[in-house]
């Protein structure tokens, strides 16, 4: 669902869905974090993207190549 919202560029809805998941005690996985990081990377929102990288690390989830590629967007 978050991925669909990301595709239409609704950042705040994607973020709201993330927090709603947490509210229902559904733990985000690396895919959810990857979508959020990519969404904010595409929008050039560095602070938000890095915030989700930090949240992912705090959750004990490893990064992956998809997330690294999303973060590389900031350098281009």
N, C-alpha and C positions, 0 to 999 in steps of 0.2 A: 504494500500500500504506500509506504513512504517513497519507494522508487517511482511509483506512478505520479505522485504529487511533485516529486523532484523534476520529472520530465516536463511538467507544465510551468515550472518556475515559481512555485508557491512555497518559498522558503519557510515562512511562518507556519504554514499548515504542516509541513514536514516536521518541523520542530515540535509543534503541538502534539502530533501523533507520537513522537518519541517520548514526550513526557507523559502522555496518556498510557502508553505501554508500561512505563515504570510505575505509574499509579495503580495499574492492575497487576503489579508484581511480575510482569513479563520482562525478563532480562534481555536487553539488546545484545545481539551478537556482533561479530566482526562485520557481517554483511550490512547490518543496520548502520553501524558506525561508518562503514565505508561509503554508503549512500549519502549520509549526512555530510561527511567530510568532502566528498566530491561535489555535492550541491553547493556548499559554501565556497569551495575552491573555484567553481565555475562563476560564482557571483563575485569573486575577488574579495571575499570576506575572510581575511586572514585570521583575525581574532577568533571568530566563531569556529572556523575549521580546526584551528589548533586547540581550541577548547574541547572539541570532540575527540581529538587525538589524545589529549590528556585524560579525558573521561574513559576512553577505551583502555588506556594503560592502567588507570586506577582499578578498572574492572578485571585486570589481569589478562586481557586479550592481546594476542600478538598482532602486530601490523602485518600487512601483506603487500604484494607488488601493486595491487590496484590502489591501495591507499597511498603508497609511495608515488605512483604516477599522478594521483590527484594533487599531491603536495608539490610535485615538480611544476605544476601549472603556475605556481607563484613566481617561479624563476624565469618564465618566458614572457 
